[in-house]
Amino acid sequence: MKKPMIVVLRGKPTSGKSTAWHNLRKKKELKEWIFVDNASIKEMYDNLPNEERKKLGNNSLFEILKITMKTRRNILIEEMSEATLMKHIERWIIKYNYKIVTFQFEVSRKTAYKRDIQRTKDKWHPFMGKKLVNDLHDYHEEKFDKNGILVDCNKLGKKAVVKFILGKIK
């Protein structure tokens, strides 16, 4: 039996993580996978102060992952680092023999500014503005996963990103 995977999509805002996550969900090759929507989990706590929201969101995610790993199915999530997963649920990752594969999404600030403006047409995407985009890019540059597989969304379009990820996880 093949070792199950936790595939993580992480990186800068507006880099295409959510788009890739949604497009991968549609792929027949991944029909048996479990897609854990980390953004929706965090959203459940939106009315709480930031630190409490973050703590409850992460704790909920970790509990969901522990339960889900018992199925030994492949899992795909957004916005989490391998280090954080290992810090909080290493025991279960080892117990159920999971391999973690991280895709590190990259996008230029110039493209991020354009996408920020474009995606405000969707009700669920608030406008961030240049300052927040810059702050988040700085944050993600500090947290860049050098061991992750680079997904350069300056060069790859939506379909190419999905094809690239599918090729790497086969």
N, C-alpha and C positions, 0 to 999 in steps of 0.2 A: 504494500500500500504506500502510495506517495505521501510524503510529509505535507501536512496541511500548512497553509500560509495565512498570515495576516499581511495584507497589502495596505500600505499607508500612502496617501497622497498628501503631500505637505509643501508649503512654500508661500511665496509672496501673495498679497491680495491681488485680485484680478488676473492671476496667472493662468487660470483655466482649470483649477482643481475641481470645483463644483460641476463645471460643464463636463469634464472628463468622467467624474463620478456618475453623473446622470446618464451619459452616453454609454458607459460601460455596463450599467444596469440593463440596458436594452440588448446586450449581446447574448446570443444563444449559447456561446461558449461558456458564459458565466451564469447560466440559469440556475445552477445548483449552489452558487455562492450566496453568502449572507452579506448584505450591504447595511452597515450600521451608520445611521445618519447622525453624526456627531453634532452637526449644526442644529438639528431639530432638538436634540437632547439638551443642548445649552439653551436653546430658545424657550424651553419649558420654564426656565428660571429668570427670564428677562426682567421681571418686575422686582428682582432682588438687587441689593448692592453688588457691585462688581466682584469683590473678593468672595462673597458668599455664593454668587452665581457660578463663578469659576469652580469653586470647591465642589458644590453640589453637582454641577455638570460633569466634571471629571469623575467623581465617585460613582455617579449613575452609569457613565460610560464603562468604567472598569467592571462594575457588577454585571452589566449586560455582556461584556466580553467574556467574563468568567463563565457565565451560563452558556453562552454561544459556543465557546471552545469545547464544551462537552460533546457537541455534535460532530466534532472533528471535520467540519466543513471549512472551506476557505472563506475568509472574511476580508472585506474591503472597507476602510474607513478613511476619513479626511482629518487633517490637522492634528497630528499627534506625532511625537518623535519616538523612535525606538528606545531611547534612553528613558523616557517617561513611562512607556509601557513596561520596560524591564524593572523600573523602580517600583511600580505599583502592582504588577501582576506577573512577575517573573516566574513565580512558583507554578502558576497555571500554564504559562507558555511552555515551561519545561515538562510539566506533568502530561500535557496533551501533545507534546512534541511538535510545536508550531515553529515555523520559520517566518521571520519578519523580513519583508521586502519593502523598502522605502523608495518612493519616487519623489524627488526633490524638484518642484516646479520653479522655473525661473522666467521672469519677464522684465523688460526694461521699464524704467520709471515713465518714460515718454509713452510707451504703450499702455502702461497702467493708468495714466491720467486719462487717456482716450477711452479706455474701457470703463473707467469709473463713470464718466459722463454718459456713455452709451447704455450702461446697464441700469441707470436710474429710471429708465423707461419701465423696468419691472418694478412692481410695487414692493417686492420683498428685498430689493437692493437699495439701501439708503445711500445717498451721495456722501462720499468720504471727503473729497477735496484734497488739494495738493499736500497740505501740511500732514494730514493723517496718513495719506498714501506714503509720503516720505518717511514719517515716523515708523510705520509698519514695515517698510522696506528696510530701514536701518535695523530694526528688531530682527527681521528674518535673516538679514546678512550675518548678524551675530550668531544666530541659531542654525545656520546652514548646516545640513547633514552631509559632510564630505564623503560618507560611505554610501549615501543614497544614489540612486540612478537619476542622472540629470535629465529633466524634461525641459528643453529650451523652447518655450512657447513664443519666442521671437521668431523662430524658424519653422516651427511645426503648427499647422492648422488643427482644428478640432478633430477631424477624421484621422489625421496623421498621428496625433497624440494617442488616440484609442488604439490604433494599429501598433504603435510603438510599445505601449504598455502590454497589450495582448502578446506581442512577440517576446517580451522579456519574462512574462510569467508562465509561459508554456513549458 
